[in-house]
């Protein structure tokens, strides 16, 4: 038989098998666009704006729909009600971590962020307990962040008001807070060891030092050296990149809107003054500043699709059945940019978190840290850092752009995982 005929027959059989497999698996899954053989729905998704594609799909198929990335189905949850129902009301069933090939290759499924099952439960419990023992949620952590905020200010003073890219300095500050918590030591921003650590984080290398070693010979234990190394790496990566990116993006937004910056600085001057550092007790007396911090997190939509989840068992969700192990994507973007909860959600407006009297207004839709059993374990620390770092910077400096505000680009760059701000320069002018 001719080789070409054999290839055509083989390919035809493969395509038919692919179609059969996809169609047979869709019986009880949520509806969705018809996938192409082998490649699934990839061509129907705008990779540069996945959130917009999800929004369009939800208009056709509703808040729960199925997409195929290749031959494997992924269930997408779109909107606050669906996300809340899954992550909070059915938290245990949706507590698995979905497929994340890059992380799996780096960490081998270990650590606390990308692990599953018994390993994840034990390492998360261990991480939270250890962070609490080190002072998480206590006054000592606030003192640590305040100290680092003062050091950050001194580093910014060294720029002498010259144009600078704040990426490196704003990355050092939250990383040093983690160092202070875990190692009980902060580092000078020029310390070579610290620079090496920053480089490894930026390159996604594994940390090679940890204070924990026990249970080395216990084959049943999750506390192996490899898993602990991965957990420490997760702690540094999650505690550094997300906070520093939010701060960097926040300063860019304030550069674009000097009238917002002026109102924050007026509130800082009135409540805190110049003779002491801002503290967390000040937050309740600074509703506008609190609203600005929240709006920064809402607007930038740092991780729009959240980290992938999976169901831990065959799960009945609404009128569908999601098979065990199926990857589930929860669209945080659809929650943070809900136009009913946040009018004109594409606009940066601190008023989204203020009532008519100017008091701070909480919102159940504020989920930048996700929700449920897989929500960010370091949320409390991140909230302290964002408030204290931002207020301390604005207490000591005026932000001056190097170009006209009308030319400042605040369009996010999607790097395949989250939104990051474009590179920019700013002048920190002492006040």
N, C-alpha and C positions, 0 to 999 in steps of 0.2 A: 504494500500500500504506500502511496506517495507520502513523503514526510509532511508536506503541507497539509494534506488531508488529515493526517493523524493529529497535527497541532490544532487544526480547526475543530476537530471532534473533541479533543481534550479540553480546549478552551470553552467550547459550548457546554460540555458536561460540568465544568467548573462554575460557569455562570448560572446554569440551571440549579446546581446545588446551592449556590450562594443565595439565589432568589428563594428557593424552597426553605432554606434555613432561616432567612430573615422573615419571610411571611408566616412560617409556622410558629416563630417566636413572638409574633405580634398579637396573637389572639387575645391575650389578657393585658398586654401592655397598653399604656396610653397611646392615643393616636399621634400621628406625625406625618411629615412629608414622606413620600415614597422614596426609599433609598435606591441608589444605583448598585448593581452588583459589585462586590468587593470593596469599592470606595465609599459606599454609603451615601451620606448627605453632605460630604465635604464641599462639593461644588456649589451647594445651595447656601453656604454660610460665608458671610463677609469676614474673613479672618482679621481685617483691620478694625472692624467694629462688630464684634461678636454680640455685644449687648443689644445692638440695634437689630441684628438678625433674630435674636431670641424674642425681642419685642414684637417683631413682625410675625413670627411663628405663633406666638401666644394669641394674637388677634384672630388667627385662623383656627387653631386647635385648642385654645383655652389655656389655663394656667399650668396644666400638667401635660407635657407632650414628650414624645420619644424621638431622638435623633440617633442616627448610626454614624459613628466615626470608624470607618472601615466596616467590618462585619459584626461588631459588637454594639448592642443598644446602650444608649445613655438616656436616662430619664431626666428631664429638665423641669424644675419647679420655678415658676415665675410669679412674682407678686408676694406681698406680705402674708396673706392668708395661707397660701400653699407652703411657703417657707416655714412659717411658724408651726403649722400643723405637723410638718415632718420633723423639724429639728427639736421642737419642744414637746408637742403632744405625743409624738411617736419617737422620742429621743433615742431610746435604746435600739429600736429597729434601724434607725438611720445613722447610727454611730460609727459605722465602718468607714475606713478611708478608701476612697476610690483609686483607680489606677492612676499613677503619676510616674511614668517611665523614667524621667530624668532623675527624680529623687530616689526611686528604687535602685537605680544604678549606683548612685552616690552613697546612699545609706543602707543599702541591702534590706530595706524594710524595717530598719531598727530606729531607735530614738523615740520621740514622743509625738512628732508631727505626722509622720507617714507610716507609722506602724499600725497593727491591727490586733484584735483579739486580746488574749491574756497579756501579751507583751505590752500593748498600748495601755491597757488598764493599769498595770503595775507601774510602768514608767511614768504615766501621767500622775498617778497618786504619789509616787516618789518625788516627782518634780515639784508638785504643789506643796507637799509637806516640807521639802528641803528649802524652797523659797520662803515659806513662812518662818521656818526656823532661822533663816538668814535675815528676817526682818520685813518680809513682804507684808504690806498692809499696816505696818507700824510706823511710829514717828521716826524711827531710825532711818527708814528708807527715804522719807521726805528730807531729812537732814542730808542724806547722801546726794540726793538730786539737787538740793539747794547749793551744796558745795560745788558740784559739777557745773551748775549754772553760773556760779561766780567765776570758775576757771574758764568757762566758755566765753564769758564777757571779756576776760583778760586776753584771751587769744584773739578775739575780734578787735580789741583795741590795737593789737600789733599790726593790723592792716592799715592803720593811720588814715582811715577814710578813703583809701584807694579802692578802685574797682576790684572785686574778688569774686571767685566762684565759691559759694559757701558749702559745696558738696562735702569736701573732706572734713572740715571743722564740725559740721552738723552730724557727720557720721561718727566722729570721735566721741562726742558727748554721751549719747546713749550707750555706746559700747563700753565706755569707762564706768558707767553706772552698773552695768552687768559685772564688770571686773570687780568693782567695789563690793558687790553683793556676794559673788562666788569666791573671789580671792582675798577679800577684805583689803584691797589695795587699788588705788587709782594710779594711772600712769600719766606722765607728761606727754603732751601730744607729739613731741619729738623723740620720745623714747624708742629706741630701735626695736625692742621687744614688742612694744605696742604697735608700732608700724608693721611689724611682721604679722601680728595678729590681724590687723585690719586688712592686710593684703590677702591673708588666707580666707578671711570671711568674704572679701570681695570676689575671690576666685572660687569660692565654694569648696575650699579644701577642708579636710577634717582637722579639728584641733588635736594636738598631740599631748595635751597635758590635762590631768584631772586629779582631784584630791581623793577620789574614791577607788578602792580596790578591796574586795572581799569576795567570798563565794566563788573564787576562781575555778574550783574543781567540782562545783555543783552543776551537773549537766541539766538539771531541771529548772535552774534559776534563770530569770530574765536579766539578772544583774551581772552580765558578763562585761568584761572590759570594753568589748566592741560596742555593746548597746549603750553603756554609760558614755563612751566617747561620742556616740551619735546624739545622745540626749543633750550633752553639753554643747555640742555644735548647734543643735536645734535652738537651744536657749539663747546662744549668742546671735545666731542669724535672725531669729524672730524678734529678739529684743533690740536689735540694732537697726536693721534695714527698714522695717516698717515705720518706726518712730522718726528716724532721720529723714526718710523720704517725705513723711507727712510734714515735718518741720520745714523742709526745703520747699515743698509745694506751697505751704502756708505763707512763707515769706514772699514768694512770687505773687500770690494772690493779693497780699497786702501792698506790694509794690504797685500793682495794677490799680488798686483802689485806695489812694491815700486818705480819702475821707473816712474810710473804715479804720485805718491805722490811727488817725488823729483821735477818733472817739475812744479807741482802746487805750491810747496813751493818756487821754484826759481822765479816764476811769482809774488807771493805775496811779496817776499823780494824786487823785483825790482820795483813794482808799489806802494805798501803800505809802505814797510819798517817796522821798529820796534817801531817807536815813536808814532803811532796812531792806532786806530782800523780801520779795513776795513769798507768801506761804499758802498752803491749801485752805486755811481758814478764810483767807481773803476771797476765795472763789464765790462764796455765798453772798458777798457784798458787791460782786462784780458781774452782774447778769449779762451785760453786753459782751464783755471779754469771754465769758463762758460760752455765750452763743456763737461767737466768732470761732472759737476752738472747735465746737461741734459742727459748725457749718463748713469749716475747712475739711473735716473728716467726711462729712456727707458729700460735699461737692466733688472732691477728688476721686471718690469711689475707688479706693486704693486697690482692692482685690475684687473686681466686679463680679466674677463668677464663683468666688469663694474657693477654698480648696475642695477637691472632689470628695464626695461622700460615697458610701455604698451601703446597701441594706445587708444586715447580718443574718437574715432569714427570709424565706418567702413571705412577702409583706403585702397585705391587702391595704391599699391606699385609695380612698374614695371608691370608685367603681372598678378599680384596676388591681391586678396582681403583679407585683414586681419581684422577679425571681431573686433568690439569694445571690449576693455577689454583684448584682447589677450596679454600675456606677450611676450616681445621682449628682446632678449639678444644681446647686441652689443659687439662683441669681440674686446676689445682694444688691446689684445695680438696680434691679426692678423695685427693690424696697426703698433704697436710699433716694431714688429719683421718682418716687410715686407722686404724680401731679396733683392728687387730691390731698395728700398729707402735706406736701411741700409745693405750693403754687409756684409755677415757673421754675421747675426743678433744675433746669439747665443754667439758671442764673445764680451767681454767688450772692446770697442774701442772708445776713445774720438774723433777719426778722423771722426766718423759718423756725427759730427757737426762742422767740420772744412773744409774750402775750400783748394785748392792747395797752397794758399799763407799763410795759417795758420790763416785766419780770421774766426770768428764765422759764422756758416752757419745755418740759420733757416730751419725748416722743417715743412710742413703742416701735416706730419704724427706724429708729437710730440703731442700726446693726452693723457697724463697721468691723466689730470684733466677732461677727457671726453670733450664733446662739446655740443653746443646748449643750450636750455632753462634749462636743468638739470645739466649743468656743475658745477663744484665745485665753490661755492660762495667765498671761501677763497683762491682761486688760487693766487691772488696777495700777500697775507700775506705769503703763503707757499713758494713762490719764494724768497721773502726777507729772510725768516728764513733759508732756505736751503743754500743760498749763504753766508749769514753773519755767521751763526753758523759754517759751514764747513771751511770757510777761517780763522775765528778767532781761531778755534782749531788748524789748521795747521800752523798758524802764531806763535803759542806759544808752540807747541809740535811736537816731532817726534813720529810716531806710530811704536811701536816695538811688533812683534808677540811673543807669548810664545812657539810656535812651528815653524818648518820650513815652509816657504811659500808654498813649494810643498805639504805640508800636510793640508793646510787650505782649508776647505770645504766651497764653496760658493753656493752650491746647495740650491735653495729655498725650504722652507717647505710650502706646500699648506694647509691652515687651514680651507678650506671650503669656504672662502670668498676672501682671498688674499694671496699673497706671503710674507712670513716673513723669515728673515735670521735665520740660525741655531745659537744656543747659542755659544758664543766665548768669549775669554778673550784677552785683549790688555794692553800694558804698554804705558802710556802717559809720555814721557820723555821730560822735559822742555828744550827749546832751547835758 
